[in-house]
Amino acid sequence: MIVTINPATEETLAEYPAMTSTAVEEVLQSAQLAAELWKDTPVNKRKVAMSRLADLLREQKEEHGKMISLEMGKPFKEAVAEVEKCAWVCDYYAEHAETFLQPETVDVDGMTGLVTFEPLGVVLGVMPWNFPFWQVIRFASAVMMAGNGVVVKHAPNVTGSAVALENLFREAGFPLNLYRTLHIEPEDVNRMTGDIIAHPVIKAVSITGSTGAGMAVAEKAGRALKRSVLELGGNDPYLVLDDADLLQAVDVCIASRLLNAGQSCIAAKRFIVHHSVRSRFEEMLLERMGGTKMGDPFDPEVRIGPIARKDLRDELHRQVQGSRELGATVLCGGEIPERKGFFYPATIVTDVSPGMPVYGEETFGPVATVIGAGDDDEAVKIANDSPYGLGSAVFSTDPERARAVAGRLEAGNCFVNAMVKSDPRLPFGGIKHSGYGRELSRYGIREFVNVKSMYFG
């Protein structure tokens, strides 16, 4: 059985039967049959189901937002916003997929070359718990509008969300079995995921998750010669230059660090601040972040819900304590509260140097790390001193200076005077240990197609 637990109360929410190998095989075969029919469905007809899915998400946003908050602790307001964002990406691909998939002609020495974008078949998605609706819909909307089928192995602790998503695709009018979910016990995930990736029905795989999980999936996909897209962890640097609007910078940094209780791969994690403004930045950060209310995700005044699982909360505390023992200063937070639930308070750690856990590791929770820098060159050097390369941000009132610094950062995304967000209109993904491949925009829908070259002599 798969058991889900409310991280705010530690109470059991539900139990779900795990699938046997035989049941998984039946799902894969059914998905293949559906995908073979779907690939021949014109894009304008695929659009009808995708638009209907967007409508259903908006109509049912509070119902699904409640499930998200119960299963992984996201404040209810944020959970509803997550569902609304899912509707946006559905509308985006419903509107633009046909244009993105149009064949392209190329002049080849007076002859005609034609590039077409054809579906691959069934694509496996290995999805995380931190945005249990958005991560799935972001992946599936592009893959399915390209003419593929989808099978999802979702995180066990959000199985209720996984069930709800499958029901939504069915209710929206997609062909039966075109979108399916696999329910696998945590102890069997590694073995069975490898078997599923190697299965001939699966033509490609996309994972959003930790770097360790991504490496495991990439290894299995490589062995099977299957295409993969990896959207993995991050240790995002936010560079605050000496000419930054500090009020704006602090507000954006806090918003990015505390969204989803900091449980986001693109959350601001390392605040790299010029020495001349560091003291004032820390004062403002402490003033605004120190008193942040933590508690029941359904309390509208609460900004920080629980960490999704106890082991994740304990690992976060280990990183803070380990850094403190090596000389870091904790300005606020940094202690596990004596209460039910897997809570961790808003925490600011400063006097941080290389070798400390909060310097080099991804902190998946509401922990802000402040690192001083003497000038732009040192700030860029510190930012790039990381195995990760997902998101980044620069704060400066000089647009040319900000753009020059942004251009030197080793990351898949860089935002100037704004927090990093995934947006359907922009490609999203990372480099280094943050993964490879892109989701969203025209680049995302073309990740899982056969880019076929045709030549007419």
NUTILO-961913 format. One line per 5 residues: their letters; for each residue z, y, x of C-alpha. Coordinates in steps of 0.1 Angstrom, whole numbers. Each point is the difference from the previous one (the first is absolute). Last residue first. Layout:
// NUTILO-961913
A	Z/Y/X  ...
***
This chain:
// NUTILO-961913
GFYMS	-554/161/156  29/2/-24  34/-3/16  33/-9/-16  34/7/14
KVNVF	30/-14/-19  34/16/0  19/-29/-16  28/16/-19  38/2/5
ERIGY	5/30/22  -27/20/-19  24/10/-28  25/14/25  -25/22/19
RSLER	-14/16/-32  35/14/-8  31/-23/3  10/-26/25  -8/-2/37
GYGSH	-1/-26/27  25/-5/28  38/-4/4  30/22/6  5/-18/33
KIGGF	-28/21/16  -20/18/-27  6/10/-36  -13/1/-35  -12/22/-28
PLRPD	-34/14/-8  2/32/-21  -10/5/-37  24/-26/-14  29/19/17
SKVMA	27/-16/21  26/26/9  12/15/33  22/31/-6  -14/35/3
NVFCN	-2/28/26  -29/-18/17  -6/-37/-9  -10/-26/25  -12/-35/-9
GAELR	-12/-30/20  22/9/29  -1/8/37  7/37/0  -23/22/21
GAVAR	-20/14/-28  31/10/-19  10/22/30  -33/18/0  1/4/-38
AREPD	34/15/1  -10/25/26  -31/10/-19  20/4/-33  28/21/15
TSFVA	29/-1/-24  11/-33/14  13/-33/-13  -17/-32/11  0/-34/-17
SGLGY	-5/-36/8  -9/-33/-16  -10/-35/11  1/-4/38  28/-23/11
PSDNA	7/-14/35  17/33/8  0/27/27  -28/19/-18  24/23/-18
IKVAE	20/5/33  -31/10/19  -12/23/-28  34/18/0  -1/2/38
DDDGA	-34/16/-1  9/24/-28  31/13/18  36/-8/10  6/-28/-25
GIVTA	32/-10/-18  3/-32/-20  15/-2/-35  1/-34/-18  4/1/-38
VPGFT	14/-32/-17  -6/-6/-37  -13/-35/4  -26/-22/18  7/11/36
EEGYV	-30/-11/21  11/-5/35  -6/21/31  23/30/-3  24/-13/-27
PMGPS	7/-31/21  10/20/31  -20/-7/32  -16/34/2  23/29/-10
VDTVI	17/13/-31  24/29/1  -3/0/-38  6/-25/-29  -1/13/-36
TAPYF	10/-24/-28  -5/0/-38  23/-27/-12  -6/-38/-1  4/-20/-31
FGKRE	-4/-38/-5  19/-2/-32  37/0/-9  21/25/17  17/7/33
PIEGG	-27/21/16  -17/-12/32  4/28/26  -26/21/19  2/30/-22
CLVTA	0/34/16  -5/15/34  -1/-33/19  -3/8/37  -18/-24/24
GLERS	17/-13/31  -10/-36/4  28/-12/-24  -14/25/-26  -35/-16/3
GQVQR	14/-35/-6  19/12/-30  -31/16/-16  -22/-30/7  27/-24/-12
HLEDR	4/20/-32  -38/-4/-7  3/-38/6  29/-2/-24  -19/18/-27
LDKRA	-31/-23/5  22/-31/-2  16/13/-32  -33/5/-18  -19/28/-16
IPGIR	20/29/15  18/17/-28  -11/32/-18  -1/34/15  -8/31/-20
VEPDF	25/-5/-29  1/28/-25  -21/-18/-25  24/-30/0  -22/-31/-5
PDGMK	-1/-8/37  38/-2/0  14/15/32  -5/25/28  2/37/-3
TGGMR	-12/20/30  28/20/15  -11/-2/36  -37/6/-5  -1/37/-8
ELLME	27/14/23  -6/-27/26  -37/8/2  7/37/1  25/-3/29
EFRSR	-23/-25/18  -30/24/-2  21/29/12  12/-20/30  -36/-13/7
VSHHV	-17/34/-1  -3/8/37  1/-37/9  -33/-8/-18  6/-27/-26
IFRKA	-12/-36/-1  12/-13/-34  -4/-38/2  0/-20/-33  -22/19/-25
AICSQ	-9/-27/-25  -34/-16/4  12/-37/0  23/8/-29  35/-10/-7
GANLL	16/35/6  21/-2/-31  -33/-2/-20  -7/35/11  29/11/23
RSAIC	-19/6/33  -31/16/-15  19/24/-22  24/8/28  -28/8/24
VDVAQ	-18/21/-26  31/21/-7  8/4/37  -35/10/9  -3/25/-28
LLDAD	33/17/9  -9/-2/36  -33/18/-3  -13/-12/34  -5/22/30
DLVLY	21/-21/24  -18/-32/-10  14/-27/-23  -17/-33/7  5/-27/-27
PDNGG	-2/-34/17  -6/-31/-21  15/-32/11  -23/-23/-19  -4/-35/-14
LELVS	-31/-18/-11  -32/4/-19  -21/-29/13  -35/-7/-12  -14/-35/6
RKLAR	-34/-18/2  3/-37/2  -10/-21/30  26/-27/-9  19/4/33
GAKEA	-4/38/-3  15/0/-35  30/-20/11  6/23/30  -5/31/-22
VAMGA	25/-14/-25  27/-6/26  -7/34/17  3/17/-34  33/-16/-8
GTSGT	14/12/34  -14/35/-5  17/2/-34  -19/1/-32  -33/7/-17
ISVAK	-24/-29/4  -37/-4/-8  -18/-33/2  -36/-12/0  -22/-28/-14
IVPHA	26/-22/-18  -17/-29/-18  -3/-20/32  38/-2/5  11/12/34
IIDGT	17/31/-14  17/-22/-26  13/-25/25  14/27/22  17/16/-30
MRNVD	14/-34/-9  17/-5/34  14/35/4  10/5/-37  18/-34/-4
EPEIH	36/11/5  -6/32/-21  -11/-21/-30  -36/6/-10  -13/16/-32
LTRYL	-37/5/2  -15/28/-21  -35/0/-15  -27/26/-7  -34/-14/-10
NLPFG	18/-28/-18  -12/11/-35  -27/27/3  14/35/1  7/14/-35
AERFL	29/24/7  25/-24/-15  -8/-26/27  4/26/28  32/12/-16
NELAV	14/-36/-3  -5/-6/37  18/33/8  30/-9/-22  4/-34/17
ASGTV	0/17/35  25/26/-12  23/-27/-11  -5/-17/33  13/30/19
NPAHK	25/-18/23  -26/-27/7  -25/24/18  -35/-5/-15  -26/-25/9
VVVGN	-30/14/-19  -33/-17/-8  -29/24/-6  -36/-5/-11  -28/20/15
GAMMV	-27/23/-15  5/32/20  20/13/-30  23/-30/6  8/8/36
ASAFR	4/38/-6  24/-4/-29  18/-29/16  13/17/31  13/32/-14
IVQWF	11/-20/-31  22/-23/21  15/26/23  7/23/-30  17/-25/-22
PFNWP	27/-15/23  4/31/21  28/-12/23  -4/-37/-8  -29/-10/21
MVGLV	-35/-16/-6  -20/-28/15  -34/4/-16  -25/-28/1  -37/7/-7
VGLPE	-22/-22/-21  -38/4/3  -18/21/26  -15/27/-21  -33/16/11
FTVLG	-7/34/16  -36/5/8  -18/16/30  -38/3/-3  -24/6/29
TMGDV	-35/12/-7  -27/2/26  -12/31/18  19/-8/32  31/-11/-21
DVTEP	7/27/-26  32/-9/-17  7/-4/-37  36/-3/-14  10/-22/-29
QLFTE	24/16/-24  35/-15/3  19/33/4  -19/16/-29  8/-29/-23
AHEAY	36/0/11  6/38/-8  12/3/-36  18/-34/-4  12/4/35
YDCVW	17/33/-7  13/-10/-34  17/-30/14  14/21/28  15/25/-25
ACKEV	15/-28/-22  19/-13/30  13/35/6  15/0/-35  18/-33/8
EAVAE	15/15/32  10/32/-19  20/-23/-24  17/-16/29  8/34/15
KFPKG	17/12/-32  19/-34/-2  15/3/35  -13/-30/20  25/-29/0
MELSI	-21/-30/8  0/-22/-31  17/23/-26  -19/31/10  -34/-17/0
MKGHE	7/-17/-33  10/34/-15  -32/16/13  -20/-27/-17  14/8/-34
EKQER	-1/37/7  -37/-1/11  -12/-20/-30  -26/24/-14  -9/14/34
LLDAL	-5/-35/14  -19/-11/-31  -25/29/3  -6/-7/37  -6/-37/-8
RSMAV	-25/11/-27  -19/20/26  -1/-31/22  -13/-22/-28  -28/24/-9
KRKNV	-9/7/36  -9/-37/5  -27/6/-26  -15/29/19  2/-20/32
PTDKW	-23/-27/-15  16/-35/-3  -17/-24/24  30/0/23  22/-7/-30
LEAAL	-14/-33/-8  5/-15/34  34/17/2  12/-18/-32  -9/-34/14
QASQL	17/8/33  32/12/-17  2/-33/-19  -3/-20/32  26/21/17
VEEVA	25/-2/-30  -5/-38/-2  7/-4/37  32/21/-3  12/-23/-28
TSTMA	-6/-31/21  18/16/29  30/5/-23  7/34/-15  35/15/-1
PYEAL	18/2/-33  14/35/-8  37/10/-2  11/34/-13  21/31/5
TEETA	29/-14/21  27/26/6  5/18/33  5/32/-19  -24/25/16
PNITV	-20/-26/18  -8/-18/-34  -8/-36/11  -31/-21/-5  2/-38/3
IM	-30/-22/8  5/-36/-10
***
